Amino acid sequence: MRWIKLFLFFSILLVVGCTKTEEKPDIVIDIKVSKNGYEPNIINVERNKVVLFRITATDEGIEKDKDSKYYGHCFYILPPYDVMVENIEKGQTKEVKVKMIYPGHHIFTCPYCSLYFPTKGDIYVK
């Protein structure tokens, strides 16, 4: 009986914790990322809305060499979302759909560049 309860708990946690989605977006947010940061760098969204983030790199980012593990820019929404879009090359746009289920203040950043450039933004989920 204890194993069943643990299984159910972790199953629910996995379903609730999953914020990337294939659902139809309620809103589209276009973001440009460069060594100067994100534009926009402050985003306000309503809770339980599906947001399609379209991230475009306007410069080469930290590294141009595609043989490197980390090149271009990325878009990472820190936990509890824990959503990452990696290796966005100059001029390229990548997309991710996220269901905004956690209210409050959340940070997004480019872990590749954050030690060198001001690549940080804020998402407020109301």
Phi and psi restraints in degrees (value plus and minus 20) as a CYANA .aco file:
   2 ARG   PHI     -83.2   -43.2
   2 ARG   PSI     -58.9   -18.9
   3 TRP   PHI     -84.7   -44.7
   3 TRP   PSI     -57.2   -17.2
   4 ILE   PHI     -85.3   -45.3
   4 ILE   PSI     -63.6   -23.6
   5 LYS   PHI     -82.3   -42.3
   5 LYS   PSI     -63.3   -23.3
   6 LEU   PHI     -83.6   -43.6
   6 LEU   PSI     -62.7   -22.7
   7 PHE   PHI     -80.5   -40.5
   7 PHE   PSI     -66.7   -26.7
   8 LEU   PHI     -83.0   -43.0
   8 LEU   PSI     -62.1   -22.1
   9 PHE   PHI     -79.0   -39.0
   9 PHE   PSI     -70.2   -30.2
  10 PHE   PHI     -90.2   -50.2
  10 PHE   PSI     -51.1   -11.1
  11 SER   PHI     -84.4   -44.4
  11 SER   PSI     -64.5   -24.5
  12 ILE   PHI     -85.3   -45.3
  12 ILE   PSI     -61.9   -21.9
  13 LEU   PHI     -79.4   -39.4
  13 LEU   PSI     -62.2   -22.2
  14 LEU   PHI     -84.7   -44.7
  14 LEU   PSI     -61.9   -21.9
  15 VAL   PHI     -89.1   -49.1
  15 VAL   PSI     -67.0   -27.0
  16 VAL   PHI     -87.4   -47.4
  16 VAL   PSI     -57.5   -17.5
  17 GLY   PHI     -95.4   -55.4
  17 GLY   PSI     -31.2     8.8
  18 CYS   PHI    -103.6   -63.6
  18 CYS   PSI      93.9   133.9
  19 THR   PHI    -127.6   -87.6
  19 THR   PSI     -41.9    -1.9
  20 LYS   PHI     -88.2   -48.2
  20 LYS   PSI     121.9   161.9
  21 THR   PHI    -167.2  -127.2
  21 THR   PSI     143.9   183.9
  22 GLU   PHI    -129.6   -89.6
  22 GLU   PSI     -12.0    28.0
  23 GLU   PHI     -84.1   -44.1
  23 GLU   PSI     138.3   178.3
  24 LYS   PHI     -85.1   -45.1
  24 LYS   PSI     113.2   153.2
  25 PRO   PHI     -92.7   -52.7
  25 PRO   PSI     125.4   165.4
  26 ASP   PHI    -107.0   -67.0
  26 ASP   PSI     -46.5    -6.5
  27 ILE   PHI    -168.7  -128.7
  27 ILE   PSI     128.4   168.4
  28 VAL   PHI    -136.1   -96.1
  28 VAL   PSI     110.1   150.1
  29 ILE   PHI    -142.4  -102.4
  29 ILE   PSI      98.5   138.5
  30 ASP   PHI    -111.3   -71.3
  30 ASP   PSI     109.0   149.0
  31 ILE   PHI    -146.6  -106.6
  31 ILE   PSI     113.9   153.9
  32 LYS   PHI    -126.3   -86.3
  32 LYS   PSI     117.0   157.0
  33 VAL   PHI    -144.3  -104.3
  33 VAL   PSI     116.9   156.9
  34 SER   PHI    -169.1  -129.1
  34 SER   PSI    -197.4  -157.4
  35 LYS   PHI     -84.8   -44.8
  35 LYS   PSI     -36.1     3.9
  36 ASN   PHI    -107.1   -67.1
  36 ASN   PSI     -24.5    15.5
  37 GLY   PHI      97.5   137.5
  37 GLY   PSI    -183.0  -143.0
  38 TYR   PHI    -121.2   -81.2
  38 TYR   PSI     127.2   167.2
  39 GLU   PHI    -155.2  -115.2
  39 GLU   PSI      90.4   130.4
  40 PRO   PHI     -97.8   -57.8
  40 PRO   PSI     140.3   180.3
  41 ASN   PHI    -130.8   -90.8
  41 ASN   PSI     -19.5    20.5
  42 ILE   PHI    -148.7  -108.7
  42 ILE   PSI     103.5   143.5
  43 ILE   PHI    -147.2  -107.2
  43 ILE   PSI     112.1   152.1
  44 ASN   PHI    -136.0   -96.0
  44 ASN   PSI     107.6   147.6
  45 VAL   PHI    -158.7  -118.7
  45 VAL   PSI     139.0   179.0
  46 GLU   PHI    -106.5   -66.5
  46 GLU   PSI     126.4   166.4
  47 ARG   PHI     -82.1   -42.1
  47 ARG   PSI     125.4   165.4
  48 ASN   PHI      50.7    90.7
  48 ASN   PSI     -11.4    28.6
  49 LYS   PHI    -106.9   -66.9
  49 LYS   PSI     127.0   167.0
  50 VAL   PHI    -113.1   -73.1
  50 VAL   PSI     102.5   142.5
  51 VAL   PHI    -130.7   -90.7
  51 VAL   PSI     108.7   148.7
  52 LEU   PHI    -114.3   -74.3
  52 LEU   PSI      89.6   129.6
  53 PHE   PHI    -110.1   -70.1
  53 PHE   PSI     104.4   144.4
  54 ARG   PHI    -133.1   -93.1
  54 ARG   PSI      91.0   131.0
  55 ILE   PHI    -128.3   -88.3
  55 ILE   PSI     104.0   144.0
  56 THR   PHI    -137.8   -97.8
  56 THR   PSI     108.4   148.4
  57 ALA   PHI    -106.9   -66.9
  57 ALA   PSI     109.3   149.3
  58 THR   PHI    -123.2   -83.2
  58 THR   PSI     -23.0    17.0
  59 ASP   PHI    -165.2  -125.2
  59 ASP   PSI    -198.1  -158.1
  60 GLU   PHI     -97.0   -57.0
  60 GLU   PSI     -32.9     7.1
  61 GLY   PHI      57.1    97.1
  61 GLY   PSI    -171.1  -131.1
  62 ILE   PHI     -95.8   -55.8
  62 ILE   PSI     -49.7    -9.7
  63 GLU   PHI    -169.9  -129.9
  63 GLU   PSI     117.0   157.0
  64 LYS   PHI    -114.9   -74.9
  64 LYS   PSI     -44.1    -4.1
  65 ASP   PHI     -92.8   -52.8
  65 ASP   PSI      93.6   133.6
  66 LYS   PHI     -88.6   -48.6
  66 LYS   PSI     -33.8     6.2
  67 ASP   PHI     -96.5   -56.5
  67 ASP   PSI     -36.2     3.8
  68 SER   PHI     -95.0   -55.0
  68 SER   PSI     128.0   168.0
  69 LYS   PHI     -83.8   -43.8
  69 LYS   PSI     -57.2   -17.2
  70 TYR   PHI    -135.8   -95.8
  70 TYR   PSI      92.5   132.5
  71 TYR   PHI    -159.7  -119.7
  71 TYR   PSI     139.4   179.4
  72 GLY   PHI      49.3    89.3
  72 GLY   PSI    -163.9  -123.9
  73 HIS   PHI    -141.0  -101.0
  73 HIS   PSI     152.2   192.2
  74 CYS   PHI    -163.6  -123.6
  74 CYS   PSI     151.8   191.8
  75 PHE   PHI    -153.4  -113.4
  75 PHE   PSI      93.5   133.5
  76 TYR   PHI    -147.9  -107.9
  76 TYR   PSI      97.9   137.9
  77 ILE   PHI    -112.4   -72.4
  77 ILE   PSI      98.0   138.0
  78 LEU   PHI     -83.0   -43.0
  78 LEU   PSI     140.3   180.3
  79 PRO   PHI     -75.2   -35.2
  79 PRO   PSI     126.9   166.9
  80 PRO   PHI    -103.1   -63.1
  80 PRO   PSI     -26.4    13.6
  81 TYR   PHI     -92.5   -52.5
  81 TYR   PSI     -70.5   -30.5
  82 ASP   PHI      34.9    74.9
  82 ASP   PSI      33.0    73.0
  83 VAL   PHI    -133.7   -93.7
  83 VAL   PSI     107.8   147.8
  84 MET   PHI    -147.8  -107.8
  84 MET   PSI     113.9   153.9
  85 VAL   PHI    -140.2  -100.2
  85 VAL   PSI      99.0   139.0
  86 GLU   PHI    -127.5   -87.5
  86 GLU   PSI     140.6   180.6
  87 ASN   PHI      31.7    71.7
  87 ASN   PSI      37.2    77.2
  88 ILE   PHI    -109.3   -69.3
  88 ILE   PSI      93.3   133.3
  89 GLU   PHI    -100.2   -60.2
  89 GLU   PSI     139.3   179.3
  90 LYS   PHI     -72.9   -32.9
  90 LYS   PSI     106.9   146.9
  91 GLY   PHI      64.9   104.9
  91 GLY   PSI     -28.1    11.9
  92 GLN   PHI    -112.4   -72.4
  92 GLN   PSI     126.5   166.5
  93 THR   PHI    -138.7   -98.7
  93 THR   PSI     110.5   150.5
  94 LYS   PHI    -141.5  -101.5
  94 LYS   PSI     133.5   173.5
  95 GLU   PHI    -145.1  -105.1
  95 GLU   PSI     132.5   172.5
  96 VAL   PHI    -170.7  -130.7
  96 VAL   PSI     118.1   158.1
  97 LYS   PHI    -123.8   -83.8
  97 LYS   PSI     111.5   151.5
  98 VAL   PHI    -151.8  -111.8
  98 VAL   PSI     110.6   150.6
  99 LYS   PHI    -107.7   -67.7
  99 LYS   PSI      99.3   139.3
 100 MET   PHI    -106.1   -66.1
 100 MET   PSI      61.8   101.8
 101 ILE   PHI    -115.2   -75.2
 101 ILE   PSI     -35.4     4.6
 102 TYR   PHI    -122.0   -82.0
 102 TYR   PSI      94.5   134.5
 103 PRO   PHI     -92.0   -52.0
 103 PRO   PSI     140.2   180.2
 104 GLY   PHI      93.0   133.0
 104 GLY   PSI    -182.9  -142.9
 105 HIS   PHI    -117.0   -77.0
 105 HIS   PSI     110.0   150.0
 106 HIS   PHI    -152.9  -112.9
 106 HIS   PSI     131.2   171.2
 107 ILE   PHI    -130.3   -90.3
 107 ILE   PSI     120.2   160.2
 108 PHE   PHI    -141.4  -101.4
 108 PHE   PSI     130.6   170.6
 109 THR   PHI    -177.2  -137.2
 109 THR   PSI     153.9   193.9
 110 CYS   PHI    -133.6   -93.6
 110 CYS   PSI      79.0   119.0
 111 PRO   PHI     -78.2   -38.2
 111 PRO   PSI     -45.9    -5.9
 112 TYR   PHI     -83.2   -43.2
 112 TYR   PSI     -65.3   -25.3
 113 CYS   PHI    -119.4   -79.4
 113 CYS   PSI     -34.6     5.4
 114 SER   PHI     -80.1   -40.1
 114 SER   PSI     -42.8    -2.8
 115 LEU   PHI     -97.8   -57.8
 115 LEU   PSI     -38.8     1.2
 116 TYR   PHI    -134.3   -94.3
 116 TYR   PSI     -50.6   -10.6
 117 PHE   PHI    -151.4  -111.4
 117 PHE   PSI     138.7   178.7
 118 PRO   PHI    -100.4   -60.4
 118 PRO   PSI      42.2    82.2
 119 THR   PHI    -117.0   -77.0
 119 THR   PSI      64.6   104.6
 120 LYS   PHI    -168.5  -128.5
 120 LYS   PSI     125.3   165.3
 121 GLY   PHI    -164.9  -124.9
 121 GLY   PSI     150.0   190.0
 122 ASP   PHI    -144.8  -104.8
 122 ASP   PSI     116.8   156.8
 123 ILE   PHI    -137.3   -97.3
 123 ILE   PSI     109.3   149.3
 124 TYR   PHI    -132.3   -92.3
 124 TYR   PSI      97.3   137.3
 125 VAL   PHI    -124.6   -84.6
 125 VAL   PSI      98.7   138.7
